[in-house]
């Protein structure tokens, strides 16, 4: 196996291990918060806290606010002119979004195109043919 592949796998393993640690810390905080809420309910006389069905709030989207634009502008700044496909693939790789679903790839493609169009209206990026984009 090549040194490059080993180096990439070592880096990926370190990232995953770090994410696991952050997730464990977050879980611990959530568990402590739940204990406190249950305690407050008990003080107020509510005895059925353990029977409350958990709910799940879905994430709002693929990117945090402003994240996609930052990815696009950074990529254009670092790599020079790029196609929408290159920018889309960079956004997918940066955030770790799975590419196994073609619909997800199409949605990200549209989001990148919309972000580029907005940035063009603001004068931050330009395109001559609608295919290759660059910083203004």
ABEGO torsion letter per residue (X at the ends): XBAAAAAAAAAAAAAAAAAAAAAAAAAAAAAAAAAAAAAAAAAAGBAAAAABBBBBBBBABABBBGAAAAAAAAAAAAAEBBBAAAAAAAAAAAAGBBAABAAAAAAAAAAAAAAAAAAAAAGABBBAAGABBBBX
